[in-house]
Amino acid sequence: MSIYDTLNDKQKEAVFYKDGPLLILAGAGSGKTRVLTHRIAYLIEEGVNPWNILAITFTNKAAKEMRERVNHLVEYGAESIWVSTFHSMCVRILKRYIDKIGFDNNFTIYDTDDQKTVMKEICKRINVDTKKIKERAILGEISRAKNEMISPEEYEKENASDFGKKKYIEAYREYQKQLKKNNALDFDDLLVKTVELLRTNPDVLVYYQERFKYIMVDEYQDTNTVQFLLIRLLSGNNGNICVVGDDDQSIYGFRGANVTNILDFEKHFRDTKVIKLEQNYRSTQRILDAANAVISNNSRRKEKSLWTENDEGRKVEFKRLESDWEEAEYISNQITSYVKENNCDYNSIACLYRTNAQSRILEEKFVRDGIPYKIIGGQNFYQRKEIKDLIAYLKAVDNGKDDVAVKRIINVPKRGIGAATIDKIDTFAQANNLSFFDTLLNENAMAILGRSASKVQPFVDFIQKLRAQIKYESISDIMEKILNETGYIDELKAEGTDEAKSRLENIDEFFNKIVDFEVKNEKPTLSDFLDEISLIADIDNLNQDCDYVVLMTIHSAKGLEFPKVFLCGMEEGLFPGKAVLYSNSDQELEEERRLCYVAITRAMESITITCAMRRMSKGEMQYNAMSRFVKEIPGSIMDSNVYTEQSYGKSAGGDSRSASASGKFSKPTNNSNAKAILKTRAYDTKQYSVKKQEALEYAVGDTVKHTKFGLGKVVNITEGGRDYEVTVDFMTAGTKKMFASFAKLKKV
């Protein structure tokens, strides 16, 4: 039996297309990784050397999966194939050749925290009022410029007449100078500097063009301008470039991804062969019907429609609840029911939402109900304080020019070196164009410090000793010396708190990571170790073998699949978000719709869509209409509670419609009763507004009656700008918070 017998006709066509540019439009769950790996095997069968093949993807998780599949399919030479993320590939190239553009080869990679530290110092130096212009805003603007391959000089030319950009121009210029001085690159620089290297060094470019005669790029819809330029340079004149992607899943525009890269691929690469993979192996047909219906409302897309040989499956369940708390309660109850009645594991369930803030209420409810869960997209392991401290020690040993690392640990654990001492060192360093650590080695600088020099010197001697030892000792030995000789471990043990114990456990896990790295690498170096952990994302740590419900944003869920999915908070103003609605941008709205398409296609067996009629936001209760994306799903495949889908007016990209008792959509009636229901429940696309009562007929301690919840006692009344928020402890329904204008409570 041939390895290609498992492929469908379209997949085989893509695998067997050898030479020339190839665009594979791969819908969600259509087996694109299988196609890429089988294509690699086919190329080798056809006489292509394994070392002439480059396969690029976006996440370490995807690269690892691709590597494992390639190793399984290709017996000889699999280890010579470059299977890598964009950033890992660039690090590998730069580590070899970056000295040609003025950096040392042992450069440091800065994460977002390191970037903020550098920018904070720059803002102070160039007198930026960070109350008016946030460091994060400046870094975001710099990142956008780099994604478009715009240098500080070009940025200054483009914005010379814009007075509002004056400080941004200065900050960008100083930021790049500081990175160069620190021998450091941020994540954007990994791509930018690789393009710069290839453009300015023809010999290096020719070497890699000859090396990579067949290039394959996964998730091509997520590439930005720099990545496009990089691929175009590497593919050179041979034109054997194969890209796989789905324009309907382009969801990273906010961080520079350019959907036109895939939409206009045929314009950039002549005689492109286009193959569509539309057969889905993941989901039921009804789930696909819902996804197809939503995405069909986008105008900027390549036409395709997912289908499957899987069962028709359950209808898409839609539930609209009174409040965000009741939404969480409903989801929790459903999960408990799935696990108890359907013999379902927790790890087969995912709760997806648009914003991280939505996880809080779900977490609280899951804790109360004893549902195990894990949030993906929270704090990365390598961002924890104790781990950042230890990494800073290793960086200081590896790259003495890294001011950020040295400043972080010069007084960790405490050595009595205060901020005034650090400022003196920094001032001397800036005046004499020295790195922070080189300043510590300077006799004139130490003389300025006076008595403080005696506190600084042991730190300098320790780092110097470790630098000498790293040449012949292992990374784990160096780490052990750092932990023991600095007293870091002893200080945490002496603290004796639960938090300190947790930090000690994290340190143990970090030490395990070092040992694991040393075991898996024939020649483990400190530089390589620091490179590897710098490129690890939180999603890489998702272990779907552990039995817990996964909570994550839809962006984090890209590339994953779950038997059962809850899509939460499907409300106008939340998904799509207010910023998109206020911007009135068709492009931004279409990206939100693509995000919804991604969310729906994560589901394999069932999807439950929920929203709330009212939700607390920024301390105020808000009343939102259900999302237009829900209205774009045909009523024939929806299974919903009776009053949830009531709507009127034209929805974006869909007809006016409402829900009947059967859950199917029908044209809205014109009778006064229907209009009254619609008005009362506020399902218009505009946010509902309330009329505040001048005074309440009841007070705290009074017994009141509610039409639905019955008798209860008023336990609290808070006067807000728009209405009174009343908390009532009902005899049968428990404690409820509600606005007085809607509650219509009657004093008994």
Disulfide bonds with the S-S distance in Angstrom:
none
